[in-house]
Amino acid sequence: MPHGPAEVGVGPWEGAWPTGPGSEVYDELLLAEGDRRNVVDRYRYWSLEAIVADLDTRRHGFHVAIENWQHDFNIGTIVRSANAFLAAEVHIVGNRRWNRRGAMVTDRYQHVRHHPDVAALAAYLRDLPGGPMPLLGIDNLPGSEHLETMALPERVCFLFGQEGPGLSAGARELCDGTFSIAQFGSTRSINASAAAAIAMHAWVRAHADLGDGSAWRG
């Protein structure tokens, strides 16, 4: 029986390298040495810049923001989910430095912006092309709407707090609303990155085009 992890990706390009219209997306180093990145097959051998440019043509209408006061490991995992669900932008609020391990380098394919505080994020969202974008926080607060029954806006920024304390007091004041996720067990809360993935997938169910062939299922 073989031992060790299965080989990821593909080896060097076999045969003549691509030429002509469309060949500009390929990275010569990857063609020569192989592409071992964790990317879908359509992006094999593509340069990072070409992948980001292609993603930009079909990004979804939601943004994701994460408060970063405690260098929470969940931030990287949330960024990875934001990439999977093709968020328009990711915003890091608070400390500029964050633990990227959980992102598994997916932050390279996202537009990641930093804001010193939630007030700066809210100001940025107000000035976006197309008009102000509502800021919705996720927290189990009195008066929070139920994610399962609320009508999610197509243009929206989801704001997630830190694992444990949740949204800061300042963030709660600046949110246009908050929502919670239904739970039925004994614990008071679910993992922050799990909650973020649920929220993003709820947006996908409501607004994403699942019939245009751009969605893939592994």
C-alpha positions as CSV (number, residue, x, y, z in Angstrom):
1,M,0.0,0.0,0.0
2,P,1.3,3.5,-0.8
3,H,2.2,5.8,2.1
4,G,2.1,9.5,2.5
5,P,-0.4,12.1,1.1
6,A,-1.8,11.8,-2.4
7,E,0.0,14.1,-4.9
8,V,-1.9,17.3,-5.4
9,G,-2.4,19.0,-8.8
10,V,-0.7,18.2,-12.1
11,G,2.8,17.9,-13.4
12,P,4.5,19.8,-16.2
13,W,2.4,20.6,-19.3
14,E,2.6,17.7,-21.8
15,G,3.2,18.6,-25.4
16,A,3.5,22.0,-27.0
17,W,2.7,24.9,-24.8
18,P,-0.6,26.8,-25.5
19,T,-0.2,29.7,-28.0
20,G,-2.6,32.1,-29.7
21,P,-5.6,33.9,-28.3
22,G,-6.3,33.0,-24.7
23,S,-2.8,31.7,-24.0
24,E,-1.9,34.8,-22.1
25,V,-3.6,33.4,-19.0
26,Y,-0.9,30.7,-18.6
27,D,2.1,31.0,-16.3
28,E,5.3,29.7,-18.0
29,L,6.8,28.6,-14.7
30,L,3.7,26.5,-13.9
31,L,3.7,25.0,-17.4
32,A,7.3,24.0,-17.0
33,E,7.3,22.7,-13.4
34,G,3.6,21.7,-12.8
35,D,0.8,23.2,-10.9
36,R,0.4,21.9,-7.3
37,R,-1.9,24.6,-6.1
38,N,-5.3,24.0,-4.6
39,V,-7.3,25.4,-7.5
40,V,-10.2,24.0,-9.6
41,D,-9.3,22.3,-12.9
42,R,-10.3,25.3,-15.0
43,Y,-7.5,27.3,-13.5
44,R,-4.7,24.8,-13.8
45,Y,-1.5,26.5,-15.1
46,W,-3.2,29.9,-15.0
47,S,-1.2,32.8,-13.4
48,L,-2.5,34.3,-10.2
49,E,-3.3,37.5,-11.9
50,A,-5.4,35.8,-14.6
51,I,-7.4,33.8,-12.1
52,V,-8.2,36.9,-10.1
53,A,-9.2,38.8,-13.2
54,D,-11.5,35.9,-14.2
55,L,-13.1,35.8,-10.8
56,D,-13.7,39.5,-10.9
57,T,-16.0,39.1,-13.9
58,R,-18.4,37.0,-11.8
59,R,-18.1,37.9,-8.1
60,H,-21.2,37.9,-6.0
61,G,-22.9,40.9,-4.5
62,F,-22.0,40.3,-0.9
63,H,-19.0,41.4,1.1
64,V,-17.6,39.8,4.3
65,A,-16.1,41.7,7.2
66,I,-14.4,40.2,10.3
67,E,-13.5,42.0,13.5
68,N,-9.9,41.3,14.4
69,W,-9.1,42.2,18.0
70,Q,-7.7,38.9,19.3
71,H,-5.9,37.4,16.2
72,D,-8.6,34.8,16.0
73,F,-7.7,31.7,14.0
74,N,-11.2,31.6,12.6
75,I,-10.5,34.7,10.4
76,G,-8.4,32.6,8.0
77,T,-11.1,30.0,7.7
78,I,-13.8,32.7,7.1
79,V,-11.6,34.1,4.3
80,R,-11.4,30.6,2.8
81,S,-15.2,30.3,2.8
82,A,-15.5,33.8,1.3
83,N,-13.3,32.6,-1.6
84,A,-15.4,29.4,-2.0
85,F,-18.6,31.4,-2.2
86,L,-17.0,34.1,-4.3
87,A,-17.5,37.2,-2.1
88,A,-16.9,40.5,-3.8
89,E,-14.5,41.7,-1.0
90,V,-13.2,40.7,2.4
91,H,-12.7,43.3,5.1
92,I,-10.5,43.0,8.1
93,V,-11.5,45.4,10.9
94,G,-9.1,46.3,13.7
95,N,-5.6,44.9,13.8
96,R,-4.1,44.8,10.3
97,R,-2.2,41.5,11.0
98,W,-4.2,38.3,11.1
99,N,-3.6,34.6,11.2
100,R,-3.5,33.5,7.5
101,R,-3.0,29.8,8.2
102,G,-6.7,28.9,8.0
103,A,-7.0,30.8,4.7
104,M,-4.9,28.2,2.9
105,V,-3.6,31.0,0.6
106,T,-7.1,31.8,-0.7
107,D,-6.6,35.4,0.4
108,R,-4.4,35.8,-2.7
109,Y,-7.5,35.4,-4.8
110,Q,-9.7,37.8,-2.9
111,H,-9.7,41.6,-2.6
112,V,-8.8,42.0,1.1
113,R,-9.2,45.5,2.6
114,H,-8.2,46.7,6.1
115,H,-10.2,49.2,8.2
116,P,-9.1,50.5,11.6
117,D,-12.6,50.3,13.0
118,V,-16.2,49.5,12.1
119,A,-16.9,53.2,11.6
120,A,-14.4,53.3,8.8
121,L,-15.9,50.1,7.3
122,A,-19.4,51.7,7.5
123,A,-18.1,54.8,5.7
124,Y,-16.6,52.7,3.0
125,L,-19.8,50.8,2.4
126,R,-21.8,54.1,2.2
127,D,-19.6,55.3,-0.6
128,L,-19.7,52.2,-2.8
129,P,-20.7,52.5,-6.5
130,G,-24.4,51.6,-6.7
131,G,-25.3,53.3,-3.4
132,P,-24.9,52.5,0.2
133,M,-24.5,48.8,1.2
134,P,-26.3,47.6,4.3
135,L,-24.1,46.1,7.1
136,L,-25.6,43.1,8.8
137,G,-24.0,41.5,11.8
138,I,-24.4,38.0,13.1
139,D,-24.9,37.7,16.8
140,N,-27.4,36.0,19.1
141,L,-28.8,39.3,20.4
142,P,-32.3,40.1,21.5
143,G,-34.2,41.4,18.4
144,S,-31.9,39.7,15.9
145,E,-33.8,38.4,12.8
146,H,-33.8,34.7,12.1
147,L,-31.5,33.9,9.2
148,E,-33.7,31.1,8.2
149,T,-36.7,33.3,7.5
150,M,-35.3,36.7,6.7
151,A,-35.0,38.2,3.2
152,L,-31.3,38.7,2.6
153,P,-30.5,41.8,0.4
154,E,-28.6,41.0,-2.8
155,R,-26.1,43.8,-1.9
156,V,-25.0,43.3,1.7
157,C,-21.9,43.1,3.9
158,F,-21.9,40.4,6.6
159,L,-20.0,41.4,9.7
160,F,-18.7,38.7,12.0
161,G,-17.2,39.2,15.5
162,Q,-14.5,37.3,17.3
163,E,-15.0,33.7,18.6
164,G,-16.4,34.0,22.1
165,P,-17.3,37.7,22.6
166,G,-19.0,38.1,19.3
167,L,-19.6,41.5,17.8
168,S,-18.1,44.4,19.7
169,A,-20.4,47.0,21.2
170,G,-19.3,49.6,18.6
171,A,-20.1,47.2,15.8
172,R,-23.5,46.5,17.1
173,E,-24.3,50.2,17.1
174,L,-23.3,50.7,13.5
175,C,-24.9,47.6,12.0
176,D,-28.1,48.1,10.0
177,G,-29.4,44.9,11.6
178,T,-28.3,41.7,13.1
179,F,-29.3,38.1,12.5
180,S,-28.9,34.8,14.3
181,I,-28.8,31.2,13.3
182,A,-31.3,28.7,14.7
183,Q,-29.7,26.2,17.2
184,F,-31.3,23.3,18.9
185,G,-28.7,21.8,21.1
186,S,-27.2,22.6,24.5
187,T,-24.4,25.0,23.5
188,R,-24.9,28.7,23.5
189,S,-23.2,29.3,20.2
190,I,-21.6,27.7,17.2
191,N,-18.1,28.2,15.8
192,A,-17.6,31.7,14.2
193,S,-16.3,30.3,10.9
194,A,-19.1,27.8,10.7
195,A,-21.6,30.6,11.3
196,A,-20.0,32.6,8.6
197,A,-20.2,29.8,6.1
198,I,-23.9,29.2,6.9
199,A,-24.6,32.9,6.3
200,M,-22.7,33.0,3.0
201,H,-24.4,29.9,1.8
202,A,-27.8,31.4,2.7
203,W,-27.0,34.3,0.3
204,V,-26.0,31.8,-2.4
205,R,-29.3,30.0,-2.0
206,A,-31.2,33.2,-2.3
207,H,-29.3,35.0,-5.1
208,A,-26.6,33.0,-6.9
209,D,-27.2,31.7,-10.4
210,L,-26.8,27.9,-10.0
211,G,-27.7,27.2,-13.7
212,D,-25.1,29.1,-15.6
213,G,-22.4,26.4,-15.2
214,S,-20.0,28.5,-13.1
215,A,-20.7,26.6,-9.9
216,W,-18.8,23.4,-9.3
217,R,-19.2,20.7,-6.7
218,G,-15.8,19.1,-6.4
